[in-house]
């Protein structure tokens, strides 16, 4: 069986539809920690059924909410549970998603987990900053401000160990502000300077830089972007600027990262040399993986077929040990695999390595269209290998729609 594991922890400190208040809405809200304990035990039972059949543990990704909403002792308990079946020191990368609050508790948790697993090759922290704008952070019901983020990021710099890797998540909201002289500005100059100092510090190994129109769940965004309150939208999806402002902000931050030797290895991901996410590569290259927890989606080889398997969204069913949603098991056809493989590979700096393999799913005149893309410096074609330039990645959706028959 596949050797990469994704563990879904659907809890966070914010009222969003993906996380704790969503999955707990039918439960006693006075015992949130008790529900989390039950979920942790159910995760361990699913792991007992799934993980022993895995040939190894290559990567572990704990996310899908905020895993650090669990106590550090519980996180260690969960990871140690995996260690019953595989040698954790052979795991190439352990990634744990977290948010920068509460400040002191989060620093302590990061240190505690890192100290416990100091022999792992890489412990990667994917940290959901979102923005340096206090208005955006307030609208998103985040429990921190720019000033507290300054202290948090400096503290991360102080406690960093050789096997620790930091990745910071930002979203380009396109929020404009008018200065006293009438000029329009995207970021306050001191905050932009601090972003540049963070990028140039040598402490932070990667950045994920998203735009609202490309943010996961774009259909949901289109339905809700006109809503202006957190309670209405269910997430920080308030529309602050138009698409041009969003793209301008993305380009501004991207250029700072590229100027500090970060390499764009995926559509929204940048990293210093050798610090690209190993787990992301597993997903983008359509290698097989297992994803445990509620709403988890696997890509596995079973009964001689490659399948997409989805777990139940119901917390009650999951706690009762009814993990799989049998109605959503899909056998991937050859065409499905080609479409998904092309779609994912073109998002990466490696690109599509065997273009002729995908001829059946491309538009009839794809060679002419690709030639046009090359002439516009949006793509590079080297024999049978197609990859997008930086400018091409910026207009990825348009490129894919242009040459993929099924879009």
N, C-alpha and C positions, 0 to 999 in steps of 0.2 A: 504494500500500500504506500501511498504518497508519504513524503517525509517532512512536510511543512504543516504547521498547525496554527490556526487562528482561533483565539478564544474570545467570544463575545461577552462583554460585561455591560448589560443595558441599564446602567445607572449613572446618574450625574447629579450635580447640585442645582441644575437649572430646570425650569419647567418647559421641557421640549418634548415633542411627540415621540422621539426615538428612545427616550431614556426613562429614568426611574418613575416619574409621575405617570407616564404612559403605561408602563407594564404593571404598576402598582394600583392603578385606578380602581380596581375591584377588590382591593385588599385593605386591611386595617392600617391607615396611615400613621397610627401611633406606634407601630412596631416596624419601622423601615429597616432597622438593623436586623431584626428577626427574619424578615423576608430575604434580605441579602444573604444571611447565613444559610437559609434553606436553598437559595439559588446556588451558592457556592457548593453545598453538598450535592446538589443535583448535577452540577458541572463535573464534579469528581466521579460521580457514577457513570456519566456518559463517557468520560475519559477512560474509565476502567473497561468499558466495552470497546472503545474505538482505538485507543493509543497502543495497546499491546500488539496489534496487528501491523503497526507502522514499522517499516524496516529500519528507520532511524528518525531522529528529530533534527532536521537541518535548520529550520527557523521556527521561532515561536513569536506570534504577534498577539498581544493582549490589548483589545480595544473595543470600538463600537459602543461609545458612551464614555464613561470616565472610570477606568479600572481603579484609579487611586481614590475613588469614593469608598473603596474597601480599605480596611485597616491594613497597615504594612504586614502585620502578622498573618492576615488572611491571604494576602497576595503571595507571601512566602510559602504558606501552607499549600496553596494551589500549585505553585511552580514545583515545590518539593514533591508533590504528588506525582507529577510527570516524571520526576527523577527515580521513581520506583521501577519504571519500565525502560528508561534510556539514560545514558550518561550525559548529564546536562553540560559538562565541560566540553562536549563535542558539538554543542549547538553553535552554529556560526553567528547567529544574531538573535537576541532576545529584545523585542520592542515592547514598550509599555507606554500607552497614551496617558497623558495627564494634562491638567490645567494648572495655571500658576496661582492657585488659591486653595485654602488659606496659606499664606506665604510661609510661615514658620513650619507648619505641619507638613507642607509639601516638600520643603528642603529636608526635613527629618526623614520623611518617607523615602525620598530618593537616596539619601545616604544609607538608610537601613537596608534597603533592598540591594543596593550596589555592594555594600560591605558583605552581605550574606553570599553574594554570587561573584566575588572578586576574581574567581578563576575562569569565569566565562570570557570567551574572546571579545565579545561586544555586547554591551547593554545599551540599547538605543532608546532615548526618551523623545517621544513625539509630543511636543508641547503646544497646546492650542492657545496661542496668543490672540489671534484674530485681528486686533487693531491696536494702535497707540492712541486712538481718539476716544476721549472719555465719554462723549455723547453716545457713540456707537456701543461702547462697553456697557454703559448704563441701560441703553435700550435692549441689549441682549441679556440683561439681568446678571451680568458678570460681577463678581464680588471683588473686583480690583480696578485700579485706575492706572494711568500712565506712570505716575510717581511711584506707585508700589511695584510696577513692572520693572522700573529702573533698578530698584533694590533687589528684586528677585533674580533678574538676569545677572547682576553683578555677583550675587551669592552663588549662582550656578557656576560662574567662572571660578570662584574660590574653591568649590568642593569637587571640581572635576578630576576624575581619575583616568589613567591611561586607557582603560577598557570602556570608558563611558563615551557615548556619542549623543549629541543634542541636535534635534531637528525642530525648528520653529515654524508653526503654521500661521500664515497671514491671509487675509481676504481683502482684495481690492474692492471697496464699496463705492468708490467714485464720489465721495462726499466733498463738496466744494464749500469754501468759505470766502466771504468778501472782506478784503482788508480796508482800513480806513481811507486809503488813497484810491479805492475803487478797484484795485487789482483783485483777480480771482486766484485763489491758492488751494491746492489739494491737501498738503500737509503743513502744519506749523514748522517753521524752519528748525527750531531746537529739536523737535521730535524726528524730523528727517535726518538731522545730523547724528542723533543718537542711533537711529536705525543703521546709518552708515558706520558708526563706530562699532556697533554690535557685529555687523558683517565683516569688518576688518580686524576684529579682535583676535581671531584665530581660535576662539573657544567653541564657536557654534559650527557644526559640521555640515548642516543642511538646512534648507528652507523649503517649505511648501507654500507656494504663492497661487492662490485661487482667485478667480473672478466670479461674481455672482451668477452670470449667465452660464458658466461652466461648472458651477458648484454641484456636487452630487444631488440628484433629485431635481433636475431642471424642470421637469413637468410640474412638479409641485411648486417650484418657484414661480413659474409662469402663472399659475393659478392664484398665488398668494402675494405676489410682489407689490400689488397695489395697497395691501393692508399696511397700516402704519404703527400698530402696537404689537408688542411681544405676545400678548395674550391672544390676539387675533391670528397672528401668523404661526404661532407655535414654535418659532425659532427666530434668530436674528436676521430676518429677510427683508427688513425695511429698505426701500429703494431710496438711496440718498442722492444719486446722480444718474444721468443717462448712460447709455452704453459707451459713448465716447469718453466720458469722464472715468468710467470704470477701466477702460482699456488704457487711458493715459496714466492712471495711477499704477496699473499693473506694469506698464512699460517703464515707469519711473523707478519702481522698486527692483524690477528685473535688471535694469541697466546697472544699478548699484551692486547687485550680486555678481553680475558678470565682470564688473570692474574690480572685484575683490577675489577673482580666480575661482568663483563657483562655476561649475559646469552644469548645463541644463541637460539632465539625463532622462527626463520625462516632461510631458506637457506642462505640469505644474510643479516639478520638483528639481531642485538645484542642490549640488553638494560639492564639497572639496574633493580633491583626488583621493580615491580609494574609500570614500565614505558614503557611496550610494547605498540606498536601502536594498539589502539582499532579499528581503521578503517581498518588496515591490517587484523585483525582477521575477520571482516565482509566479506572481499573479499575471504580470504583463506578458510573460512568455507562455502562458497557459500550461505551465507545469501543474501536476496534480497537487491538490491540497485538501486538508480537512479543516472544517470550521465548526466548532462546538458552541452550543448555547442557543438561546431563543433566536429565531429568524435567521439562523446561520445558513449559509449556502456553500455546499461542497462542490468540488470538481474531482470526481473519482473515476477509477476504472473498476467496474463491477460486472460480473457475469458476462465477461467478454465485450462489454460496451462502455463507452465513456459517457458518464452521466452527470447531470447537474441535480444535486439533491438539496432540498430546502427543509430546514427544521421548522417546527411549529412556532407561531407568533404568540401563542397562548402561554402565559406564565404558569397557569394552573396545570395545563397539560404537561408542560416541561417538568414541573416539580413532581408530577405523578409518573415520570419516566417515559412519557409518550413523546419522544423527541422528533421523529421524522413526520413531516407533513406528506403523507403518501400521495396526495393529490397533486403535488408539485414536483415529483421526480420526473425529470425530462431526459430522455436519451438524445444526445447530441448527434445530429446527422453530420455527414461529411461537409455539407454546405454550411451548417451552423458553425462548425469548427473553423472553416475557412473564413467566414465573415468575422467571427469574433477574433480569430488570430490576426487577421489583417488590421482590424480596427484597433487592437491593442498594440501591435508591433509598431504601427506608424506613429503612435504617441511617444515612442521612445527615441533616444538619440541613435540607437542601433538600427532602427528602421526595419523595413521588410527585406529579408535576406534572399528570398527566392520568389521573385515577382511572378514568374511564369506559372508557379503553383496556383496562383490566385486568379488566373485568367477567366475562369468560369463565372466569377462573381463581380468582375469589373465591367464597366461600360464598354460598348463595342469599339469606340474610338479612344480607348484609354491611352494608347501610345502617343497620340497627338496631344491629348490633354496633359500628359506628364511632360512632354516636350515644352509645352507652354509654361508649365510650372517651373521647369528648370530655367527657361529663358527669363522668367520673372524673379529668379533667385529665391524661389519658395521651396525648391526641392533639389536634390542631387541624385543623379542616376549613375551608378558605377556598375556596368555590366547588367546583372540581374538583381542588383541591390538598390532599393529605393529608400531614401530617408529625407525627412524634412529639414530645412534650414531653421535657424532660430525664427526668422520672419515667417516661415511656413507653419511652424508650430503655433504662432500667434493667431493664425487663421485656420487652424486645424479642422474645425467643423466644416468650413467651406470647401477645403481640399477633399475631405473624405466624401462629402456629398457630390462633389464633381466627378470622382472616378469610381466610386463604389456603386454598382448597379442596384443594390437592394436598399439604398437610402433615398 
